[in-house]
Amino acid sequence: MVDRLHRVLHGLLLIAGGYAVVVLAMYLGQSSLLYLPGVPTRELVASPRAIGLGYEDVELHTADGVRLHGWYLPAADARGTLLFLHGNAGNVSHRLDTLRVFHDLGLAVLIIDYRGYGRSEGKPSEQGLQRDVLAAWDHLVEVRGETPARIVVFGRSLGASLAAWLAAHRPVAGLILESAFISVPELAAELYWWLPARRLARLRHDTLDAVARVQAPVLVAHSPDDEIIPYRHGRTLYEAAPSAKQFLQLRGDHNSGFLLSGTDYVHGLAAFLDRILPRPPRH
């Protein structure tokens, strides 16, 4: 009986020890779980020329001295400029499909790779990525001479959180959030329900707090079929936006919903842009 009790206690101690190791690993390694600059690769696999678009390589420098790489895609008779903030994996070269959509909608586009992604220097961090998007906004206003009233900020997934943060700190014409999460602690609590995820989270990326402070018109796009970021996140963010907001329901999974939604996606974007940045009359 005593031996059996000892074996049970030993087993429980092993389980508790293993759980503690997992908790510690999650606490220390959460940056590597959220930021995936090497997935699938840091190499640029194509350029906008592959889809017939002209572009310029852009070099930006952040307030803390990190060099970033990006592309600027001009558009004839552009109605404004889109600042494109991509998700947590891949780099600018994996976003050609969406670059084509926004170009066809009459926008010049600046897309950047965050620190540690693509050809950009540095290592990702929450504060670092916020400095990166500020550097991109500064480039549009101070170097390109674009007026804030003609800048639309678009973010997908992780980029949506950064887009909301930027729009809460700088004036913009509009904000588009696609497949966005409420916050890192909120998402982690759903993905890792068996861990005290909210308490472990050192990263915040609080999209909900940011969007509630955005004064510009907001479009939220999300799919009920999103298997990574639940649909309720998109609906909650939409409800939190103060005013002048629209919701666009997508079809399909997290990474390809915008493609599977096809013309519904494009028409939804066009309706929002026509409201905030009407196209100039054709001569």
C-alpha positions, 0 to 999 in steps of 0.5 A: 500500500505504501509503495503504491502511494509512493508510485502515485505521488512520484507520478504526480510529481513528474506530471507537475514538473513537466507542466511547470517546464511547459509553463516556463517554456511558454513564458520565455519563448512566447516571442518565437511563437508569435513572430515567425520571420523565418516561416516559410523563409526570409528570402524574397521569392518574387517581386511585383514585376511578377504580376506586372506592377512597377515598384521601388525598393525602399529603405527606412530607418527607425527611431532606434536605428534599425534598417527596414526594407520595403516596396513602394508601388505607385499608381496612376491617378492614385486616390491615396496611399495604402500602408500595408502591414502583413501578418506574422509569417513570410515577408513582402514577397508573399503578399503579391495577390493583395498588392494587386487588389489594392493597386487595382482599387486605385491606391499607391502602396507601401508595404514593409517588412518588420525588423527581422523579416525579409531583408530588414535588420533586427529582431522582432519585439512588440515595441520594435514593431511599433517603431517600424510602423511609425517609421513607415508612416513617417516615410509616407508623410515626410519623404513621399509628401503624402497627406495623412488624410489620404493614407489608409492603413491596412493590417492582416492578422498580427499586422492588424494589431499594429495597424490599429495601434498606428491609427490610434497614434497618428491621423489616417483616412481609414483603417482596415483590419483583416483577420484580427485578434482582440489581444495576445492574452485573449488569443493565447487563452483560447489556443492554450486553454490548459495554461494560465495564458493570460498571466503568462503573456508578456506580449500584449498587442492589444488591438481592442484597446487601440481600435476603441481610440481610433477616430478614422472610419474602420472596416473589419473583415473576418471569416467565420471559418477562421481556424486560428483567430475565432470569428468573435474577435472580429465582431468584438473589434467591430463593436468597439470601433467608435463610429463610421464602421463597416463589417465585411464577412469573409469565407474560408480559412485564416490564410486564404479567406481573402482569396476564397471570398473573391469578388465579395472581398474586392467589392467590400474593400471598394465600397469602403474606399469609395466612401473615405477616398472617392476616386478622382474624376477621369479626364 
